[in-house]
Amino acid sequence: MTTVAIALGANLGNRRAAFDFAVDQLSRVLSNLAISDFIETEPEGDGLQDQPLYLNGVAVGETTQTWSLAGNVLTVESTGGRGPQKRVYKKTT
């Protein structure tokens, strides 16, 4: 088994319901799942000052399927309604 940590964060819509959905979905692919407390944080970065507060947390669990985990997480995001994201920060390379 490999222990993995997955950052959780939301600042739009019903943030708690989004987390509940994500945790439910992650519990299907991770064993011994533990969830941190959730905290609210201010948006950080240029152009984000008008964004709502973020709700953040961490999920830690175990898997034997490390190669498929990224795909599972992307499926959780898309099933939960998150689409492709545009980065708002400037890149130098």
HELIX and SHEET records of a PDB file:
HELIX    1   1 ARG A   15  LEU A   26  1                                  12    
HELIX    2   2 THR A   66  THR A   79  1                                  14    
SHEET    1   A 3 THR A   2  ALA A  10  0                                        
SHEET    2   A 3 TYR A  54  THR A  63 -1                                        
SHEET    3   A 3 SER A  31  ILE A  35 -1                                        
SHEET    1   B 3 THR A   2  ALA A  10  0                                        
SHEET    2   B 3 TYR A  54  THR A  63 -1                                        
SHEET    3   B 3 ILE A  39  THR A  41 -1                                        
END                                                                             
